[in-house]
Amino acid sequence: MLRVENLTVAYGSVQALSDVTLEVSSRGVLHGIIGPNGAGKSTLMDAITGRRKPTKGRVLVDGEDITARPVEWRRRHKGMSRSFQRTSIFPGLTVREQLELVASQLGEPGLDEIVDAFELRPSLDLPADSIAYGDQRRVDIALAMIGKPSLMLLDEPAAGLSTTETISLFEHLVALVRHRGVTALVVEHDVDAVFRFCDEVSALDLGRLLVTGTPAAVRADPHVITAYLGTAA
């Protein structure tokens, strides 16, 4: 589904990513990306979605090299969607208005399914800026799910949420990803949530890929413990 080959991104003399290669081969899975601040996680997401041009390497989706394609093409032809660390909802609209607006633009027939999966029905007729922050995060991810994307990239979806809210959010996300056959790449600082809900995990440090594997294997990897988990503890 997604393959990143020897991806390198430099900001002047600083390499934010250095020869990163990873593959997500299946649909309907969550692939977690973890690492300390400055590891290159958001840069990786930017390079995959076309917001950042790599210095070297390739991005392939369904076997097609899309490295030189612009963001708009990737969204339209390859069905890629993205959510960011900051919630990007429309505060002046009700939840219903903005969901229906995006659904009408992308031809989404299953909006009710998304609304119910993220438990947004009680908030539909409320202004988006009046609902709780956790509900706003679910609206944000629901917007990214509209249009049946084949590849969804989520940058810290649980940022600012409590442990209970994080668990609830990931439970909703897993259910929809499985049901709709979406491949989701998730950058998240809450490593407990990543190890609990993701099918595979990749760990970055200082722009380099340390390891990719099952949550149990990555959690036990000595390089990950040294670079990230040990310091987090």
Order of alpha helices (4+ residues) and beta strands (2+ residues): beta-beta-beta-alpha-beta-beta-alpha-beta-alpha-alpha-alpha-beta-alpha-beta-alpha-beta-beta-alpha
